[in-house]
Amino acid sequence: MQVRKDAAVADDRPQRARHRSTKPRHASSLPDEELVRALYREHAGPLLAYVLRLVAGDRQRAEDVVQETLIRAWKNAGQLNRATGSVRPWLVTVARRIVIDGHRSRQARPQEVDPSPLEVMPAEDEIDKALWLMTLSDALDDLTPAHREVLLETYFKGRTVNEAAETLGIPSGTVRSRVFYALRSMKLALEERGVTA
């Protein structure tokens, strides 16, 4: 990238040139692109050094901030052309705000988690269980309402024959008989669906 290559060269300039904070010569008469080039030549090195301190030495991030700052300078070239005095304070303020905005956005966004550990975690295969439950539900639908009712009370709700009889309001002998015939019907319904007991 242009910013990274030239920023390293800009740091090698003599000490007094690096601290110059004047506006590029004849800035009011420069076209936008020439203005940005002049800003880059005069301010990219010191701006990079400043931003490096703000981002704790992260050179990649600092170079990105300098580049974004110069893009904003290009977008506001008309305003910079009309400005009197040095533009370095404007560039430093913009760079500082970009760093602050980046920090705030990272704080507001939850930290991303690497999904790779999830790929190696063993998990139960729920497909077989889901298919079994669908088959069982279909077989229950084939039963008469009376047979389905006693199976739901005894097998699925875990009630004893006497508790089921009390809940359903029928004698316990009738519950036993219905459970027997309901289980036989369920077995036949499951065998028709290819399930063997």
C-alpha positions as CSV (number, residue, x, y, z in Angstrom):
1,M,0.0,0.0,0.0
2,Q,1.2,3.5,-0.7
3,V,0.7,4.7,2.9
4,R,2.8,2.0,4.4
5,K,5.7,2.3,1.9
6,D,5.9,6.0,2.0
7,A,5.3,6.3,5.8
8,A,8.5,4.3,6.5
9,V,10.4,6.7,4.2
10,A,8.9,9.7,5.8
11,D,10.2,8.7,9.2
12,D,13.8,8.9,7.8
13,R,13.6,12.6,7.1
14,P,15.8,15.0,9.1
15,Q,14.5,15.8,12.6
16,R,13.6,19.5,11.8
17,A,11.5,18.6,8.7
18,R,9.5,16.0,10.7
19,H,8.3,18.7,13.2
20,R,7.3,21.2,10.6
21,S,3.6,22.0,11.1
22,T,3.0,24.5,8.4
23,K,0.4,24.2,5.8
24,P,1.6,23.0,2.4
25,R,2.9,25.8,0.2
26,H,0.2,27.5,-1.8
27,A,-2.4,25.1,-0.6
28,S,-5.3,27.3,-1.7
29,S,-4.2,27.0,-5.3
30,L,-3.5,23.2,-5.3
31,P,-6.0,20.8,-6.8
32,D,-7.4,18.1,-4.4
33,E,-5.0,15.3,-5.4
34,E,-2.0,17.5,-5.2
35,L,-3.1,18.8,-1.9
36,V,-3.4,15.3,-0.5
37,R,0.0,14.4,-1.9
38,A,1.5,17.5,-0.2
39,L,-0.3,16.6,3.0
40,Y,1.1,13.1,2.8
41,R,4.7,14.3,2.2
42,E,4.6,16.8,5.0
43,H,2.5,15.1,7.6
44,A,2.3,11.3,7.1
45,G,5.5,10.5,9.0
46,P,4.7,12.5,12.2
47,L,1.0,11.4,12.0
48,L,2.1,7.8,11.9
49,A,4.4,8.3,14.8
50,Y,1.6,9.9,16.8
51,V,-1.0,7.2,15.9
52,L,1.5,4.4,16.8
53,R,1.6,5.8,20.3
54,L,-2.3,5.8,20.4
55,V,-2.6,2.2,19.2
56,A,0.1,0.8,21.5
57,G,2.6,0.1,18.7
58,D,0.2,-1.8,16.4
59,R,1.7,-0.7,13.1
60,Q,-0.9,-2.2,10.8
61,R,-3.7,-0.4,12.7
62,A,-1.7,2.8,12.8
63,E,-1.1,2.7,9.0
64,D,-4.8,2.1,8.5
65,V,-5.7,5.1,10.7
66,V,-3.2,7.3,8.8
67,Q,-4.7,6.2,5.5
68,E,-8.3,6.9,6.7
69,T,-7.2,10.3,8.0
70,L,-5.7,11.2,4.6
71,I,-8.9,9.9,2.8
72,R,-10.9,12.2,5.0
73,A,-8.5,15.0,4.2
74,W,-9.1,14.3,0.5
75,K,-12.9,14.4,1.0
76,N,-12.6,17.7,2.9
77,A,-10.0,19.2,0.5
78,G,-12.1,22.2,-0.2
79,Q,-12.3,23.0,3.5
80,L,-8.6,22.5,3.9
81,N,-7.8,24.8,1.0
82,R,-9.7,27.6,2.7
83,A,-8.1,27.0,6.1
84,T,-5.5,29.4,7.3
85,G,-2.5,28.2,9.3
86,S,-1.4,24.6,9.8
87,V,-3.6,21.6,8.9
88,R,-1.6,19.3,11.2
89,P,-3.9,19.9,14.2
90,W,-6.9,19.0,12.0
91,L,-5.2,15.8,10.9
92,V,-4.2,14.9,14.4
93,T,-7.7,15.4,15.7
94,V,-9.2,13.3,12.9
95,A,-6.7,10.5,13.5
96,R,-7.4,10.6,17.3
97,R,-11.2,10.4,16.6
98,I,-10.7,7.4,14.2
99,V,-8.7,5.6,16.9
100,I,-11.4,6.4,19.6
101,D,-14.2,5.3,17.3
102,G,-12.4,2.1,16.5
103,H,-11.9,1.4,20.2
104,R,-15.5,2.1,21.0
105,S,-16.8,-0.1,18.2
106,R,-14.6,-3.0,19.5
107,Q,-16.0,-2.5,23.0
108,A,-19.6,-2.4,21.8
109,R,-19.3,-5.5,19.7
110,P,-19.1,-8.9,21.5
111,Q,-15.8,-10.7,21.0
112,E,-15.9,-13.3,18.2
113,V,-15.5,-16.9,19.2
114,D,-13.6,-19.4,17.1
115,P,-16.1,-22.1,16.0
116,S,-13.5,-24.8,15.4
117,P,-13.8,-26.4,18.9
118,L,-17.5,-27.0,18.2
119,E,-16.7,-29.0,15.1
120,V,-14.8,-31.6,17.1
121,M,-17.2,-31.9,20.1
122,P,-19.1,-35.1,20.0
123,A,-22.9,-34.7,19.9
124,E,-25.7,-37.1,20.0
125,D,-27.3,-37.9,16.8
126,E,-30.9,-36.7,17.3
127,I,-32.1,-37.9,13.9
128,D,-32.7,-41.4,15.0
129,K,-34.6,-40.2,18.1
130,A,-36.7,-37.8,16.0
131,L,-37.6,-40.6,13.5
132,W,-38.5,-43.0,16.3
133,L,-40.8,-40.4,17.9
134,M,-42.5,-39.7,14.6
135,T,-43.0,-43.4,14.0
136,L,-44.3,-43.9,17.5
137,S,-46.7,-40.9,17.1
138,D,-48.1,-42.3,13.9
139,A,-48.6,-45.7,15.5
140,L,-50.4,-44.1,18.4
141,D,-52.7,-42.3,16.0
142,D,-53.7,-45.7,14.5
143,L,-55.1,-46.8,17.9
144,T,-58.6,-46.3,19.0
145,P,-59.1,-43.3,21.4
146,A,-59.7,-45.7,24.4
147,H,-56.5,-47.7,23.8
148,R,-54.5,-44.5,23.2
149,E,-55.9,-43.0,26.4
150,V,-54.8,-45.9,28.6
151,L,-51.3,-46.1,27.1
152,L,-50.8,-42.4,27.6
153,E,-51.9,-42.7,31.3
154,T,-49.8,-45.8,32.1
155,Y,-46.7,-45.7,29.9
156,F,-46.2,-42.0,29.1
157,K,-47.5,-40.4,32.3
158,G,-46.1,-43.3,34.5
159,R,-49.3,-44.0,36.4
160,T,-50.2,-47.3,37.9
161,V,-53.2,-49.2,36.7
162,N,-55.2,-48.1,39.7
163,E,-54.2,-44.4,39.3
164,A,-55.1,-44.6,35.6
165,A,-58.4,-46.2,36.4
166,E,-59.2,-43.4,38.9
167,T,-58.1,-40.7,36.4
168,L,-60.1,-42.2,33.5
169,G,-63.1,-43.1,35.7
170,I,-63.1,-46.8,34.6
171,P,-62.5,-50.0,36.5
172,S,-58.9,-51.2,36.9
173,G,-59.7,-54.5,35.1
174,T,-60.8,-52.5,32.1
175,V,-57.6,-50.5,32.1
176,R,-55.5,-53.8,32.2
177,S,-57.5,-55.2,29.3
178,R,-57.2,-52.0,27.2
179,V,-53.5,-51.8,27.9
180,F,-53.0,-55.4,26.7
181,Y,-54.9,-54.9,23.5
182,A,-53.4,-51.4,23.0
183,L,-49.9,-52.8,23.2
184,R,-50.8,-55.6,20.8
185,S,-52.2,-53.0,18.3
186,M,-49.1,-50.8,18.8
187,K,-46.8,-53.8,18.0
188,L,-48.7,-54.5,14.8
189,A,-48.7,-50.8,13.8
190,L,-45.0,-50.5,14.3
191,E,-44.3,-53.7,12.4
192,E,-46.3,-52.3,9.5
193,R,-43.9,-49.3,9.6
194,G,-40.8,-51.6,9.5
195,V,-40.0,-51.3,13.2
196,T,-39.3,-54.6,15.0
197,A,-39.5,-55.0,18.7
